[in-house]
Amino acid sequence: MTRCAVMGTGSWGTAFAMVLADAGSRVTLWGRRQELVDAIDRDHVNPDYLPQLKLPDTIRATTDAAEALDGAEFAVLAVPSQTLRANLAAWAPLIGPHTVLVSLMKGIELGTVKRMSEVIEEVAGVPAGRVAVVSGPNLAGEIANRQPAASVVACTDEAVAKRLQTACHTPYFRPYTNTDVVGCELGGAVKNVIGLAVGMADGMGLGDNTKATLMTRGLAEITRLGMALGADPLTFAGLAGMGDLVATCSSPLSRNHTFGTNLGRGMTLEEAIAATKQTAEGVKSCESVLDLARRNGVEMPIVQAVVDVVHGGRPTQEVLKGLMARSAKPERR
């Protein structure tokens, strides 16, 4: 039986732990808070994030990272992206020499503008072939209900990707392999920012034409950045690109969409943070995505608009007018 550690007890970490267990793995969840870990062990329920989900008996929980990581074939990292570096620095000495590190995180690190796989390689001191990412339309609430979903497991080592594919393949969760780690990570990180923009449009009461425009032109921005960084443009037409973008921009289950909607309705940043309660990765990552784009000479006007609203305090109406007033150009630019 495959042994897996899932480091993080949030919604997506908990749901993916269920997927791994349903696929036949023995899973240990690591969490910071003893009371939450105790509830998971005692009741097989995560009361804070997925209280409706009864977890399989093959999942247990602990606050001891060494215990969670001991003998793990896969160590799944499911913490907020901006906390990865600090957390992984503490865990790195506990990770086995053959353990594959799997990122569920969808963000770009502030300051360094590194993708999560790059942070993992640097901090854990592991080669790219021991780092995999999971990306795609992964709304945790739907997966927790075992609704049919597909995803992408990406690693530069295709054999490792196939091993992870087997470890998380269930009747309701269908993973596809990919070796384009750069494209899969960028699709997952930038779609959160576009999700904020579409949520703002929803909050302003705008219609489907506006939202379709933001999604389509947002995908163009993601693709431009990906190509500048060496990604395969076809990746962005797949589950880790368009698939993830559509789910994030369309669903009320999406934290980023909900956060953007609250901003569009007139909430301040602080009020939207309080209302959302869980981490909306695009709120912080929009700045690092824009920084990454500038360093690579890539124009991303929608991402710029989100940064202007979220961190510059500009009114959503004013920013939308600015987007519409940009000079006309051919679509394929």
C-alpha positions as CSV (number, residue, x, y, z in Angstrom):
1,M,0.0,0.0,0.0
2,T,1.4,3.4,-1.0
3,R,2.1,5.7,1.9
4,C,1.4,9.4,1.5
5,A,1.8,12.4,3.7
6,V,-0.5,15.5,3.1
7,M,1.0,18.5,4.7
8,G,-2.0,20.8,5.4
9,T,-5.5,20.3,6.6
10,G,-7.3,23.0,4.5
11,S,-10.1,22.2,2.1
12,W,-8.0,21.1,-0.9
13,G,-5.5,19.2,1.2
14,T,-8.2,17.3,3.0
15,A,-10.1,16.6,-0.3
16,F,-6.9,15.3,-2.0
17,A,-6.1,13.1,1.0
18,M,-9.6,11.5,0.5
19,V,-8.7,11.0,-3.2
20,L,-5.4,9.3,-2.3
21,A,-7.2,7.1,0.3
22,D,-10.0,6.2,-2.2
23,A,-7.3,5.2,-4.7
24,G,-5.8,2.7,-2.1
25,S,-3.1,4.7,-0.3
26,R,-2.6,5.0,3.4
27,V,-2.6,8.7,4.2
28,T,-1.4,10.8,7.1
29,L,-2.6,14.4,7.3
30,W,-0.4,16.9,9.0
31,G,-2.0,19.9,10.7
32,R,-0.8,22.7,13.0
33,R,-3.7,22.7,15.4
34,Q,-4.1,19.9,17.8
35,E,-7.9,20.3,18.2
36,L,-8.4,20.0,14.5
37,V,-6.1,17.0,14.2
38,D,-7.9,15.3,17.1
39,A,-11.3,15.8,15.5
40,I,-10.0,14.3,12.2
41,D,-8.6,11.2,14.1
42,R,-11.6,10.8,16.3
43,D,-14.5,11.6,14.1
44,H,-13.0,11.2,10.6
45,V,-14.3,14.7,9.8
46,N,-12.5,18.0,9.2
47,P,-15.0,20.3,11.0
48,D,-13.4,23.5,10.0
49,Y,-13.2,23.1,6.3
50,L,-15.2,20.1,5.0
51,P,-17.6,19.2,7.8
52,Q,-19.9,17.3,5.5
53,L,-17.2,14.9,4.3
54,K,-16.7,11.6,6.1
55,L,-13.1,10.7,5.6
56,P,-11.9,7.1,4.9
57,D,-10.6,5.1,7.8
58,T,-7.2,4.8,6.1
59,I,-6.6,8.5,6.8
60,R,-5.1,9.6,10.1
61,A,-3.9,13.0,11.3
62,T,-1.0,14.3,13.4
63,T,0.7,17.5,14.4
64,D,4.1,15.7,14.2
65,A,5.7,16.4,10.8
66,A,8.3,13.7,11.3
67,E,5.6,11.1,11.9
68,A,3.6,12.2,8.9
69,L,6.6,12.1,6.5
70,D,8.1,8.9,7.8
71,G,8.2,6.4,4.9
72,A,6.1,8.5,2.6
73,E,6.4,7.8,-1.1
74,F,4.6,11.0,-1.8
75,A,4.7,14.2,0.4
76,V,1.8,16.4,-0.8
77,L,2.3,20.1,0.1
78,A,-1.0,21.8,0.7
79,V,-0.2,25.1,2.5
80,P,-0.8,28.7,1.3
81,S,1.8,29.4,-1.3
82,Q,3.4,32.4,0.5
83,T,4.1,30.2,3.5
84,L,5.7,27.3,1.6
85,R,9.3,28.4,2.0
86,A,9.1,28.7,5.8
87,N,7.2,25.5,6.2
88,L,9.3,23.4,3.9
89,A,12.5,24.7,5.5
90,A,11.4,23.0,8.7
91,W,10.2,19.8,7.0
92,A,13.1,19.3,4.6
93,P,15.4,17.4,7.0
94,L,12.5,14.9,7.6
95,I,11.9,14.1,4.0
96,G,13.2,10.7,2.7
97,P,15.8,10.5,0.0
98,H,13.3,9.0,-2.5
99,T,10.1,10.8,-1.5
100,V,8.4,12.7,-4.3
101,L,7.2,16.2,-3.3
102,V,3.8,17.1,-4.8
103,S,2.6,20.7,-4.9
104,L,-1.1,21.4,-4.7
105,M,-0.4,25.1,-4.4
106,K,-1.3,27.6,-7.1
107,G,0.8,30.8,-6.6
108,I,3.9,32.7,-7.4
109,E,6.2,33.6,-4.5
110,L,6.4,37.3,-3.7
111,G,9.8,38.8,-4.1
112,T,11.5,35.9,-5.8
113,V,8.7,35.4,-8.4
114,K,9.4,31.7,-8.3
115,R,6.9,29.0,-9.1
116,M,6.1,26.6,-6.3
117,S,8.1,23.8,-7.8
118,E,11.2,26.1,-8.0
119,V,10.8,26.9,-4.3
120,I,10.5,23.2,-3.5
121,E,13.7,22.3,-5.5
122,E,15.6,25.1,-3.8
123,V,14.5,24.7,-0.2
124,A,14.4,20.8,-0.1
125,G,17.5,20.5,-2.3
126,V,15.8,18.0,-4.6
127,P,16.1,17.6,-8.4
128,A,13.2,18.6,-10.7
129,G,12.4,14.9,-11.3
130,R,11.3,14.5,-7.7
131,V,8.8,17.4,-7.8
132,A,5.3,17.0,-9.2
133,V,2.4,19.4,-9.4
134,V,-1.4,18.8,-9.4
135,S,-3.4,21.4,-11.4
136,G,-6.7,21.7,-13.1
137,P,-10.4,22.4,-12.1
138,N,-10.0,21.3,-8.5
139,L,-12.9,22.9,-6.6
140,A,-12.4,21.1,-3.2
141,G,-16.1,21.1,-2.3
142,E,-17.1,19.2,-5.5
143,I,-14.3,16.7,-5.2
144,A,-15.2,16.1,-1.6
145,N,-18.6,15.1,-2.8
146,R,-16.9,12.7,-5.2
147,Q,-18.3,14.4,-8.2
148,P,-16.6,13.5,-11.5
149,A,-13.5,15.6,-12.1
150,A,-10.3,15.5,-14.1
151,S,-6.9,17.0,-13.4
152,V,-3.3,17.1,-14.5
153,V,-0.3,15.6,-12.6
154,A,2.9,17.1,-14.1
155,C,6.5,16.3,-13.6
156,T,9.6,16.6,-15.8
157,D,10.1,12.9,-15.2
158,E,7.2,11.2,-16.9
159,A,7.7,8.0,-14.9
160,V,7.1,9.9,-11.7
161,A,4.0,11.6,-13.2
162,K,2.7,8.1,-14.0
163,R,3.3,6.8,-10.5
164,L,1.4,9.8,-9.0
165,Q,-1.3,9.3,-11.6
166,T,-1.8,5.7,-10.3
167,A,-1.8,6.9,-6.7
168,C,-4.7,9.3,-7.2
169,H,-6.8,7.7,-9.9
170,T,-10.3,6.9,-8.6
171,P,-13.7,6.3,-10.3
172,Y,-14.5,10.0,-9.8
173,F,-11.1,11.6,-10.1
174,R,-9.3,11.2,-13.5
175,P,-5.7,12.5,-13.6
176,Y,-3.8,13.0,-16.9
177,T,0.0,13.2,-17.0
178,N,2.0,16.1,-18.4
179,T,5.7,17.0,-18.4
180,D,5.1,20.7,-18.9
181,V,5.5,21.7,-15.2
182,V,6.0,25.4,-16.1
183,G,2.7,25.6,-18.1
184,C,0.7,23.7,-15.5
185,E,1.9,25.9,-12.7
186,L,1.4,29.2,-14.5
187,G,-2.1,28.2,-15.5
188,G,-3.0,27.4,-11.9
189,A,-1.4,30.6,-10.5
190,V,-2.6,33.2,-13.0
191,K,-6.2,31.9,-13.3
192,N,-6.6,32.9,-9.7
193,V,-5.9,36.5,-10.7
194,I,-8.3,36.3,-13.6
195,G,-10.9,34.8,-11.3
196,L,-10.7,37.9,-9.1
197,A,-11.3,40.1,-12.2
198,V,-14.4,38.0,-13.3
199,G,-15.6,38.1,-9.7
200,M,-15.4,41.9,-9.7
201,A,-17.4,42.0,-12.9
202,D,-20.0,39.8,-11.2
203,G,-20.1,42.0,-8.2
204,M,-20.6,45.0,-10.4
205,G,-23.7,43.4,-11.9
206,L,-22.1,43.0,-15.4
207,G,-23.2,40.3,-17.7
208,D,-21.8,37.2,-19.5
209,N,-20.3,39.1,-22.4
210,T,-18.0,41.0,-20.0
211,K,-17.1,37.8,-18.1
212,A,-16.4,35.9,-21.3
213,T,-14.2,38.7,-22.5
214,L,-12.2,38.7,-19.3
215,M,-11.8,34.9,-19.3
216,T,-10.7,34.8,-22.9
217,R,-8.4,37.7,-22.8
218,G,-7.1,36.4,-19.4
219,L,-6.3,33.1,-21.1
220,A,-4.4,35.1,-23.7
221,E,-2.3,36.8,-21.0
222,I,-1.6,33.5,-19.3
223,T,-0.5,32.0,-22.6
224,R,1.8,35.0,-23.4
225,L,3.5,34.7,-20.1
226,G,3.8,30.9,-20.4
227,M,5.4,31.1,-23.8
228,A,7.9,33.7,-22.6
229,L,8.9,31.2,-19.9
230,G,9.2,28.2,-22.2
231,A,5.8,26.5,-21.6
232,D,4.0,24.5,-24.2
233,P,1.1,26.8,-25.4
234,L,-1.1,23.7,-25.8
235,T,-1.0,23.2,-22.1
236,F,-3.2,26.3,-21.7
237,A,-5.9,24.8,-23.9
238,G,-6.2,21.8,-21.5
239,L,-7.3,21.1,-18.0
240,A,-4.5,23.1,-16.3
241,G,-5.2,26.1,-18.5
242,M,-8.8,26.6,-19.8
243,G,-10.2,23.9,-17.5
244,D,-9.0,25.5,-14.3
245,L,-9.8,29.0,-15.6
246,V,-13.4,28.2,-16.4
247,A,-14.0,26.6,-13.0
248,T,-12.4,29.4,-11.0
249,C,-14.2,32.1,-13.0
250,S,-17.6,30.5,-13.0
251,S,-18.2,28.9,-9.6
252,P,-19.4,30.4,-6.3
253,L,-17.2,27.7,-4.7
254,S,-14.1,29.6,-6.0
255,R,-12.5,31.7,-3.2
256,N,-10.9,34.0,-5.8
257,H,-14.2,34.6,-7.6
258,T,-16.0,35.2,-4.3
259,F,-13.3,37.6,-3.1
260,G,-13.5,39.5,-6.4
261,T,-17.3,39.6,-6.2
262,N,-17.1,41.2,-2.8
263,L,-14.7,43.8,-4.1
264,G,-17.0,44.5,-7.0
265,R,-19.9,45.1,-4.6
266,G,-17.9,47.8,-2.9
267,M,-16.2,46.0,0.0
268,T,-12.8,47.2,1.0
269,L,-9.8,44.8,0.9
270,E,-10.0,44.3,4.6
271,E,-13.8,43.6,4.5
272,A,-13.4,41.1,1.6
273,I,-10.6,39.3,3.5
274,A,-12.8,39.0,6.6
275,A,-15.8,37.8,4.5
276,T,-13.8,35.2,2.6
277,K,-12.1,33.6,5.7
278,Q,-10.0,31.2,3.6
279,T,-6.9,32.0,1.5
280,A,-7.7,33.5,-1.9
281,E,-4.3,32.9,-3.5
282,G,-4.8,35.5,-6.2
283,V,-4.9,38.4,-3.7
284,K,-1.2,38.1,-3.0
285,S,-0.1,36.4,-6.2
286,C,-1.4,39.1,-8.4
287,E,1.6,41.3,-7.4
288,S,4.1,38.5,-8.0
289,V,2.5,37.5,-11.3
290,L,2.7,41.1,-12.5
291,D,6.3,41.3,-11.3
292,L,7.2,38.1,-13.2
293,A,5.5,39.5,-16.3
294,R,7.4,42.7,-16.2
295,R,10.7,40.9,-15.7
296,N,10.0,39.0,-18.9
297,G,8.6,41.9,-20.9
298,V,5.1,40.5,-21.1
299,E,2.1,42.8,-21.1
300,M,-0.8,41.7,-18.8
301,P,-3.4,44.4,-18.6
302,I,-6.0,42.4,-16.7
303,V,-3.5,41.4,-14.1
304,Q,-2.4,45.0,-13.8
305,A,-6.1,46.0,-13.3
306,V,-6.5,43.5,-10.5
307,V,-3.4,44.8,-8.8
308,D,-4.7,48.4,-9.2
309,V,-7.9,47.5,-7.4
310,V,-6.6,45.0,-4.8
311,H,-3.4,46.8,-3.8
312,G,-3.8,50.3,-5.3
313,G,-7.2,51.0,-4.0
314,R,-8.6,52.1,-7.3
315,P,-12.4,51.8,-7.9
316,T,-13.4,48.8,-10.0
317,Q,-15.5,51.0,-12.3
318,E,-12.5,53.2,-13.1
319,V,-10.2,50.3,-13.8
320,L,-12.8,48.7,-16.1
321,K,-13.1,51.9,-18.1
322,G,-9.3,51.9,-18.4
323,L,-9.3,48.4,-19.8
324,M,-11.9,49.2,-22.4
325,A,-10.1,52.4,-23.4
326,R,-6.9,50.7,-24.3
327,S,-5.8,51.0,-28.0
328,A,-7.3,48.6,-30.4
329,K,-5.2,45.8,-31.8
330,P,-5.4,42.4,-33.5
331,E,-6.8,39.7,-31.4
332,R,-3.8,37.4,-31.6
333,R,-1.7,39.8,-29.5
